[in-house]
Amino acid sequence: MAGLKGLIVGMANEHSLAWGCAKVLHEEGAELAITYQNEKTKSYVHPLAEAISSPIFMPLDVTNESQLDQLFLMIKSTWGRLDFIIHSIAFAPKADLQGRVVDSSRDGFMMAMDISCHSLIRLAKAAESLMINGGAIITMSYYGAEKVVKNYNLMGPVKAALEASVRYLAMDLGSKNIRVNALSPGPVKTHAASGLTDFDTLMEKAAKEAPLHQLYPN
């Protein structure tokens, strides 16, 4: 990874999957641009960005087109290229996330789909011209996209759409040597996951059914 330039989107705090990825990538020699969603998350993310000497640290609410444009202008002026993106964003309003899918509101469904799924497409579009040497775009999915997982609720259909989008983006961008993939880790105790009903029970069940009967290596 030495010399590669990457963008990490979706870091909220030191428990974020995005931060775990950023630490490893930094240790392997990659240079990283880090974004934060708003002023509240900035106080948590800024020390992490400093810890890995990030040269680009900017706000990015993925629903804000102006912030997206400014971010990629900064990447272009600073690096002139981009080698990879890690997209680690998922959101649904609490009432829709914790209720039955059949009861979900139109606005809640559309918001979840826009932030969790279409934001990947927007990032891929913005990155396409900067991935002059090819590149990689990675997003985060979950088993609940394929099979029903109790209490995963609205995020199931949304993650299924995300995985389908990955396949079509891979087809669109493959001719430019840009790979698009989704990672599907098991349940991880992140801030976003805490919004799921009975998440601790889900963690316990996953550990019980895992071959090593644990979620993380000792």
C-alpha positions as CSV (number, residue, x, y, z in Angstrom):
1,M,0.0,0.0,0.0
2,A,3.0,2.3,0.2
3,G,2.4,5.5,-1.8
4,L,-1.3,4.8,-2.5
5,K,-3.8,7.5,-1.9
6,G,-7.2,6.6,-0.4
7,L,-10.4,8.1,0.9
8,I,-12.1,6.8,4.0
9,V,-15.8,7.8,4.4
10,G,-17.9,7.0,7.4
11,M,-15.6,7.2,10.4
12,A,-17.5,8.2,13.5
13,N,-15.1,7.3,16.4
14,E,-12.4,4.8,17.4
15,H,-15.0,1.9,17.3
16,S,-15.9,2.5,13.6
17,L,-15.1,-0.2,11.0
18,A,-13.7,2.7,9.0
19,W,-11.2,3.5,11.7
20,G,-10.1,-0.1,11.8
21,C,-9.4,0.0,8.1
22,A,-7.7,3.3,8.3
23,K,-5.2,2.1,11.0
24,V,-4.2,-0.9,8.9
25,L,-3.9,1.0,5.7
26,H,-1.8,3.7,7.4
27,E,0.5,1.1,8.9
28,E,0.9,-0.4,5.4
29,G,2.0,2.9,4.0
30,A,-1.1,4.4,2.4
31,E,-1.9,8.1,2.6
32,L,-5.5,8.8,3.6
33,A,-8.1,11.5,3.3
34,I,-10.6,11.4,6.2
35,T,-14.0,12.8,6.4
36,Y,-16.4,13.6,9.2
37,Q,-20.2,13.9,9.0
38,N,-20.8,17.0,11.2
39,E,-19.4,19.1,14.0
40,K,-20.5,16.6,16.6
41,T,-18.5,13.8,15.0
42,K,-15.6,16.1,14.2
43,S,-14.4,16.1,17.8
44,Y,-14.1,12.3,17.8
45,V,-12.7,11.9,14.3
46,H,-10.1,14.7,14.3
47,P,-7.7,13.0,16.8
48,L,-7.9,9.9,14.7
49,A,-7.0,11.8,11.6
50,E,-4.1,13.4,13.3
51,A,-2.9,10.0,14.6
52,I,-2.4,8.8,11.0
53,S,-1.2,12.2,9.7
54,S,-4.1,12.6,7.3
55,P,-3.3,15.5,4.9
56,I,-7.0,15.9,4.0
57,F,-9.6,16.2,6.7
58,M,-12.9,17.6,5.6
59,P,-16.6,17.5,6.4
60,L,-18.8,15.2,4.3
61,D,-22.5,14.8,4.7
62,V,-23.2,12.6,1.7
63,T,-26.5,14.3,1.1
64,N,-24.7,17.6,0.6
65,E,-23.5,17.8,-3.0
66,S,-21.4,20.9,-2.4
67,Q,-19.4,19.2,0.3
68,L,-18.9,16.2,-2.0
69,D,-17.7,18.5,-4.8
70,Q,-15.3,20.4,-2.5
71,L,-13.8,17.2,-1.1
72,F,-13.0,15.8,-4.6
73,L,-11.6,19.2,-5.7
74,M,-9.3,19.0,-2.6
75,I,-8.2,15.5,-3.5
76,K,-7.5,16.5,-7.0
77,S,-5.5,19.6,-6.0
78,T,-3.5,17.7,-3.3
79,W,-2.8,14.4,-4.9
80,G,-4.0,14.6,-8.5
81,R,-5.3,11.1,-8.3
82,L,-7.2,8.6,-6.1
83,D,-6.4,4.9,-5.7
84,F,-9.1,3.6,-3.4
85,I,-12.3,4.5,-1.5
86,I,-13.7,2.8,1.6
87,H,-17.4,3.6,2.0
88,S,-18.6,2.7,5.5
89,I,-21.9,4.5,5.8
90,A,-25.3,3.2,6.8
91,F,-28.3,5.1,8.3
92,A,-32.0,4.7,8.7
93,P,-34.3,6.7,11.0
94,K,-34.7,5.0,14.3
95,A,-38.5,4.5,14.0
96,D,-38.1,2.8,10.6
97,L,-35.0,0.8,11.7
98,Q,-36.6,-0.6,14.8
99,G,-40.0,-1.3,13.3
100,R,-41.3,-3.9,10.8
101,V,-40.3,-3.4,7.2
102,V,-44.0,-3.4,6.3
103,D,-44.5,-0.4,8.6
104,S,-41.6,1.6,7.3
105,S,-42.4,5.1,6.1
106,R,-41.7,6.3,2.5
107,D,-39.5,9.1,3.8
108,G,-37.5,6.8,6.1
109,F,-37.0,4.2,3.4
110,M,-35.9,6.8,0.9
111,M,-33.5,8.4,3.4
112,A,-32.0,5.0,4.3
113,M,-31.6,4.2,0.6
114,D,-30.1,7.5,-0.3
115,I,-27.5,7.6,2.5
116,S,-26.6,3.9,2.7
117,C,-26.8,3.0,-1.0
118,H,-26.9,5.8,-3.5
119,S,-24.1,7.6,-1.7
120,L,-21.8,4.9,-2.9
121,I,-22.8,5.6,-6.5
122,R,-22.2,9.3,-6.1
123,L,-18.7,8.6,-4.6
124,A,-17.9,6.2,-7.5
125,K,-18.9,8.8,-10.0
126,A,-16.8,11.5,-8.4
127,A,-13.8,9.2,-8.1
128,E,-13.9,7.8,-11.6
129,S,-11.9,10.5,-13.3
130,L,-9.3,10.5,-10.5
131,M,-8.6,6.8,-10.6
132,I,-6.2,7.3,-13.5
133,N,-4.3,4.1,-12.7
134,G,-7.3,2.1,-11.9
135,G,-8.4,1.6,-8.3
136,A,-10.6,0.0,-5.8
137,I,-14.0,1.0,-4.2
138,I,-15.1,-1.0,-1.2
139,T,-18.3,-0.8,0.8
140,M,-19.7,-2.6,3.9
141,S,-22.6,-5.0,3.7
142,Y,-24.0,-7.6,6.1
143,Y,-25.5,-11.1,5.9
144,G,-28.9,-9.5,6.4
145,A,-28.8,-8.4,2.8
146,E,-29.1,-12.1,1.7
147,K,-31.1,-13.8,4.5
148,V,-33.6,-12.4,7.0
149,V,-31.9,-11.6,10.3
150,K,-34.2,-10.8,13.2
151,N,-34.3,-7.1,14.0
152,Y,-32.1,-6.1,11.0
153,N,-35.4,-4.8,9.5
154,L,-35.2,-2.0,7.0
155,M,-31.4,-2.3,6.6
156,G,-32.0,-5.7,5.0
157,P,-33.6,-4.4,1.8
158,V,-31.2,-1.4,1.8
159,K,-28.1,-3.6,2.0
160,A,-29.5,-5.9,-0.7
161,A,-29.8,-2.8,-3.0
162,L,-26.2,-1.8,-2.0
163,E,-24.9,-5.3,-3.0
164,A,-26.7,-5.1,-6.3
165,S,-25.3,-1.6,-6.9
166,V,-21.8,-3.0,-6.3
167,R,-22.2,-5.6,-9.0
168,Y,-23.4,-3.0,-11.6
169,L,-20.8,-0.5,-10.6
170,A,-18.1,-3.2,-11.1
171,M,-19.5,-3.7,-14.6
172,D,-19.6,0.0,-15.4
173,L,-16.1,0.7,-14.1
174,G,-14.2,-2.5,-14.8
175,S,-13.0,-1.4,-18.2
176,K,-11.1,1.3,-16.4
177,N,-9.5,-1.2,-14.1
178,I,-11.6,0.0,-11.1
179,R,-12.7,-2.8,-8.9
180,V,-15.9,-2.5,-6.8
181,N,-16.5,-4.9,-3.9
182,A,-18.6,-5.3,-0.8
183,L,-17.2,-6.6,2.5
184,S,-19.6,-8.5,4.7
185,P,-18.1,-8.8,8.2
186,G,-20.1,-10.4,11.0
187,P,-21.8,-8.2,13.6
188,V,-19.4,-5.6,15.0
189,K,-20.1,-3.4,18.0
190,T,-20.1,0.0,16.3
191,H,-22.1,3.1,17.1
192,A,-24.3,2.5,14.0
193,A,-25.0,-1.1,15.0
194,S,-26.2,0.0,18.5
195,G,-29.3,1.4,16.8
196,L,-30.5,-2.2,16.1
197,T,-33.0,-3.7,18.6
198,D,-31.4,-6.4,20.8
199,F,-28.0,-6.1,19.1
200,D,-26.2,-7.7,22.0
201,T,-28.3,-10.8,21.5
202,L,-27.4,-10.9,17.8
203,M,-23.7,-10.7,18.8
204,E,-24.1,-13.6,21.2
205,K,-25.9,-15.7,18.7
206,A,-23.3,-15.0,16.0
207,A,-20.4,-16.0,18.4
208,K,-22.2,-19.2,19.4
209,E,-22.6,-20.2,15.8
210,A,-19.1,-19.3,14.6
211,P,-16.7,-22.2,14.2
212,L,-14.4,-20.7,16.9
213,H,-17.3,-19.6,19.0
214,Q,-16.0,-16.0,19.0
215,L,-16.3,-13.0,16.8
216,Y,-12.8,-11.6,17.0
217,P,-9.4,-13.4,17.3
218,N,-7.9,-13.4,20.8
